[in-house]
Amino acid sequence: MKAVLSLTDKHYRAKPLKRVYIAKKGKNEKRPLGIPTMYDRAMQTLYSLALEPITETKADTISFGFRRGRSAKDACEQIFCVLARKCSPTWILEGDIKGCFDNINHEWLQSNIPMDKSIMKQFLKSGFIYEGKLFPTETGSPQGGAISSLYANMTLDGLEKVIQDKYHRNSKGNIENHYRAKTKVNIVRYADDFIITANSKETAEEIKDIISSFLKTRGLMLSEEKTTITHINDGFDFLGWTFKKFKGKLIVKPQKTPSKT
């Protein structure tokens, strides 16, 4: 209880993060993690408890990552519902954001996240220590911080509205089913991983450009190497599962190859 009561925003100064690197599964690359001190982690958790109800009121309905009552299995079930029918879309845009947690624009976060700006600045600008040297943190939110998942989700919330405004709304701004049926554009997102369906490869290419513009204002960009457009008959991997159609039937199996993330 004494430790809890010691948490205060008065003269709060976040200490630098501990930088560690963990190997990516099946790759020679390593993922950077920023680990806060126990006190700073407790402060982040305290503020995330206050911020989470706000994020839920503004969150995309197709977002399933790092949210209470939602899981990767829910995302996979949503994909099944979108792709299982005979009239389902046949083209898939597999989105991969390049270093999402590490590159989110700090100015965008400060302007759009409703929390104490001075505390947020401490969380974002704490710097990190690696091999005994102190480095600044000019962009991103540390992948390892207790509040970073909320920041990432709030940064990407709005993707669904962008898609709806372009493909699902009529001239009066109302969402209509025949627009959805015609374009067959649907999005399913889990944290910074997402797939978008389309009725043609050309539509998928157009969506890719729209998403790139959306991400640019937030300091993010799609990975050209990992962002691909795939036909459902060739199959695609998402969240550890492989989705593929064989003779018109959607088959879902555990992914055999290592995940690209």
C-alpha positions as CSV (number, residue, x, y, z in Angstrom):
1,M,0.0,0.0,0.0
2,K,2.9,2.4,0.7
3,A,4.2,1.7,-2.8
4,V,0.8,2.5,-4.3
5,L,0.5,5.7,-2.3
6,S,4.0,6.8,-3.5
7,L,2.7,7.1,-7.1
8,T,2.3,10.8,-7.8
9,D,2.5,13.1,-10.7
10,K,4.1,15.9,-8.6
11,H,7.6,16.6,-10.0
12,Y,7.5,13.2,-11.8
13,R,10.5,12.3,-13.9
14,A,10.6,9.1,-15.8
15,K,14.0,7.3,-15.8
16,P,15.6,6.0,-19.0
17,L,14.5,2.6,-20.3
18,K,16.6,-0.5,-20.4
19,R,17.1,-1.4,-24.1
20,V,17.2,-5.2,-24.9
21,Y,16.9,-7.0,-28.2
22,I,15.0,-10.2,-28.7
23,A,15.3,-12.5,-31.7
24,K,12.4,-12.6,-34.2
25,K,11.2,-16.1,-34.7
26,G,12.7,-17.7,-37.8
27,K,14.8,-14.7,-38.6
28,N,18.2,-13.2,-38.1
29,E,16.6,-9.8,-37.2
30,K,16.1,-8.7,-33.6
31,R,13.2,-6.7,-32.1
32,P,14.1,-3.8,-29.8
33,L,12.3,-3.6,-26.4
34,G,12.3,-0.7,-24.0
35,I,11.8,-1.8,-20.4
36,P,10.8,0.8,-17.9
37,T,11.8,0.8,-14.2
38,M,9.2,-0.8,-11.8
39,Y,8.1,2.7,-10.6
40,D,7.7,4.0,-14.2
41,R,5.8,0.8,-15.2
42,A,3.4,1.3,-12.3
43,M,2.8,4.9,-13.3
44,Q,2.1,3.9,-16.9
45,T,-0.3,1.2,-15.7
46,L,-2.1,3.8,-13.5
47,Y,-2.6,6.1,-16.4
48,S,-3.5,3.3,-18.8
49,L,-6.3,2.3,-16.3
50,A,-7.8,5.8,-16.7
51,L,-7.2,6.0,-20.5
52,E,-8.6,2.5,-21.4
53,P,-12.3,3.4,-21.0
54,I,-11.8,6.4,-23.3
55,T,-10.1,4.2,-25.9
56,E,-13.0,1.8,-25.9
57,T,-15.5,4.5,-26.7
58,K,-13.4,5.5,-29.8
59,A,-12.0,2.2,-30.9
60,D,-12.6,0.6,-34.3
61,T,-15.1,-2.2,-34.1
62,I,-12.8,-4.4,-36.2
63,S,-9.9,-3.9,-33.8
64,F,-9.1,-7.0,-31.7
65,G,-5.6,-6.6,-30.2
66,F,-4.9,-5.5,-26.6
67,R,-8.5,-5.0,-25.8
68,R,-10.5,-6.5,-22.9
69,G,-12.8,-9.3,-24.0
70,R,-11.2,-9.6,-27.4
71,S,-8.5,-12.0,-28.6
72,A,-6.7,-13.2,-31.7
73,K,-9.3,-16.0,-32.0
74,D,-12.0,-13.3,-32.4
75,A,-10.0,-11.7,-35.2
76,C,-9.7,-15.1,-36.9
77,E,-13.4,-15.7,-36.5
78,Q,-14.2,-12.3,-38.1
79,I,-11.9,-13.2,-41.1
80,F,-13.8,-16.5,-41.5
81,C,-17.1,-14.7,-41.5
82,V,-15.9,-12.4,-44.2
83,L,-14.2,-15.0,-46.5
84,A,-16.2,-18.2,-46.0
85,R,-19.1,-17.6,-48.4
86,K,-19.1,-18.3,-52.1
87,C,-19.6,-14.6,-52.9
88,S,-16.9,-13.5,-50.5
89,P,-14.0,-11.3,-51.7
90,T,-11.1,-13.0,-53.3
91,W,-8.2,-10.5,-52.9
92,I,-6.4,-9.8,-49.7
93,L,-4.2,-6.9,-48.8
94,E,-1.8,-8.1,-46.0
95,G,-0.7,-4.9,-44.2
96,D,2.6,-4.7,-42.3
97,I,3.5,-1.4,-40.6
98,K,7.2,-0.8,-40.5
99,G,8.3,-0.5,-36.8
100,C,4.9,0.7,-35.6
101,F,5.7,1.1,-31.9
102,D,9.1,2.7,-32.6
103,N,8.0,5.3,-35.2
104,I,4.7,6.8,-34.0
105,N,5.0,10.6,-34.2
106,H,5.2,12.2,-30.7
107,E,3.6,15.4,-31.8
108,W,0.6,13.4,-33.1
109,L,0.3,11.5,-29.8
110,Q,0.5,14.8,-27.8
111,S,-2.3,16.3,-29.9
112,N,-4.7,13.4,-30.0
113,I,-4.3,11.3,-26.8
114,P,-6.5,12.8,-24.0
115,M,-4.2,12.6,-21.0
116,D,-1.9,14.8,-19.0
117,K,0.6,16.1,-21.6
118,S,3.5,16.6,-19.1
119,I,3.2,13.0,-17.9
120,M,2.9,11.7,-21.5
121,K,6.1,13.6,-22.4
122,Q,7.9,11.9,-19.6
123,F,6.7,8.5,-20.9
124,L,7.8,9.3,-24.4
125,K,11.0,11.3,-23.9
126,S,12.6,9.2,-21.2
127,G,15.4,7.9,-23.4
128,F,17.0,4.5,-23.1
129,I,20.3,3.0,-22.0
130,Y,22.2,0.5,-24.1
131,E,25.7,-0.8,-23.3
132,G,26.1,1.9,-20.7
133,K,25.2,4.8,-23.0
134,L,22.1,7.1,-22.9
135,F,20.2,7.5,-26.2
136,P,17.2,9.9,-26.8
137,T,13.8,8.7,-27.8
138,E,12.6,11.1,-30.4
139,T,9.8,8.9,-31.9
140,G,7.7,6.0,-30.9
141,S,6.4,4.4,-27.7
142,P,8.6,1.7,-26.2
143,Q,7.5,-1.8,-27.0
144,G,7.6,-3.0,-23.4
145,G,5.9,-0.1,-21.8
146,A,2.6,-0.8,-20.1
147,I,0.8,2.0,-21.9
148,S,2.3,1.5,-25.3
149,S,-0.4,-0.9,-26.6
150,L,-3.1,1.8,-25.9
151,Y,-1.0,4.4,-27.7
152,A,-0.6,2.1,-30.7
153,N,-4.3,1.2,-30.8
154,M,-5.4,4.8,-30.6
155,T,-3.0,5.8,-33.3
156,L,-4.5,3.2,-35.7
157,D,-8.1,3.8,-34.7
158,G,-9.7,5.5,-37.6
159,L,-8.7,3.0,-40.3
160,E,-12.2,1.6,-40.3
161,K,-13.7,5.1,-40.8
162,V,-11.4,5.8,-43.7
163,I,-12.5,2.5,-45.4
164,Q,-16.2,3.2,-44.7
165,D,-16.0,6.7,-46.0
166,K,-14.4,5.6,-49.3
167,Y,-16.3,2.3,-50.0
168,H,-19.4,1.9,-47.8
169,R,-21.1,5.2,-47.6
170,N,-23.6,6.7,-50.0
171,S,-23.8,10.4,-51.0
172,K,-25.7,11.2,-47.8
173,G,-23.0,9.7,-45.6
174,N,-25.0,6.6,-44.6
175,I,-23.5,3.1,-44.6
176,E,-25.5,0.9,-47.0
177,N,-25.2,-2.9,-47.5
178,H,-25.2,-2.7,-51.3
179,Y,-22.1,-0.6,-51.2
180,R,-20.4,-3.2,-49.0
181,A,-21.6,-6.0,-51.3
182,K,-20.3,-4.3,-54.4
183,T,-16.8,-3.5,-53.3
184,K,-16.4,-6.4,-50.8
185,V,-14.0,-4.2,-48.8
186,N,-13.6,-5.4,-45.2
187,I,-10.8,-4.8,-42.6
188,V,-9.7,-6.9,-39.7
189,R,-7.0,-5.5,-37.4
190,Y,-5.1,-7.0,-34.5
191,A,-2.8,-4.3,-32.9
192,D,-0.6,-3.2,-35.8
193,D,-1.3,-6.2,-38.0
194,F,-4.3,-6.1,-40.4
195,I,-5.8,-7.5,-43.5
196,I,-8.2,-5.8,-45.9
197,T,-10.3,-7.7,-48.4
198,A,-11.3,-6.4,-51.9
199,N,-13.2,-7.5,-55.0
200,S,-10.2,-7.0,-57.3
201,K,-6.5,-6.5,-57.3
202,E,-6.9,-3.0,-58.5
203,T,-9.1,-2.1,-55.6
204,A,-6.5,-3.6,-53.2
205,E,-3.8,-1.4,-54.7
206,E,-6.1,1.6,-54.3
207,I,-6.6,0.7,-50.6
208,K,-2.9,0.4,-50.1
209,D,-2.4,4.0,-51.2
210,I,-5.3,5.2,-48.9
211,I,-3.7,3.4,-45.9
212,S,-0.3,4.9,-46.7
213,S,-1.7,8.4,-46.6
214,F,-3.5,7.6,-43.3
215,L,-0.3,6.3,-41.7
216,K,1.9,9.2,-43.0
217,T,0.2,11.8,-40.7
218,R,1.1,9.6,-37.8
219,G,4.7,9.1,-38.7
220,L,4.2,5.6,-39.9
221,M,4.6,3.8,-43.2
222,L,3.8,0.4,-44.7
223,S,6.7,-2.1,-45.3
224,E,7.0,-2.5,-49.0
225,E,8.6,-5.9,-48.6
226,K,6.0,-7.4,-46.2
227,T,2.9,-5.7,-47.4
228,T,1.5,-8.0,-50.1
229,I,-1.7,-8.5,-52.2
230,T,-2.7,-12.1,-52.3
231,H,-5.5,-14.1,-54.0
232,I,-7.5,-16.3,-51.5
233,N,-6.8,-19.4,-53.6
234,D,-3.1,-18.9,-52.9
235,G,-3.8,-18.3,-49.2
236,F,-2.3,-16.0,-46.6
237,D,-1.1,-16.2,-43.0
238,F,-2.5,-14.1,-40.2
239,L,-2.0,-14.4,-36.4
240,G,-0.5,-17.9,-36.6
241,W,-3.2,-19.3,-39.0
242,T,-3.3,-20.0,-42.7
243,F,-6.5,-19.0,-44.6
244,K,-6.9,-20.6,-48.0
245,K,-9.7,-21.6,-50.3
246,F,-9.8,-25.0,-52.0
247,K,-12.5,-25.7,-54.5
248,G,-14.5,-22.7,-53.2
249,K,-14.3,-23.8,-49.5
250,L,-12.3,-21.8,-47.0
251,I,-9.8,-23.9,-45.1
252,V,-8.2,-22.6,-41.9
253,K,-5.1,-24.4,-40.6
254,P,-2.3,-23.6,-38.1
255,Q,0.5,-21.7,-39.9
256,K,3.5,-23.9,-40.8
257,T,6.0,-21.2,-41.7
258,P,7.3,-18.6,-39.1
259,S,5.2,-15.5,-38.8
260,K,6.5,-12.4,-40.7
261,T,6.1,-10.4,-37.6
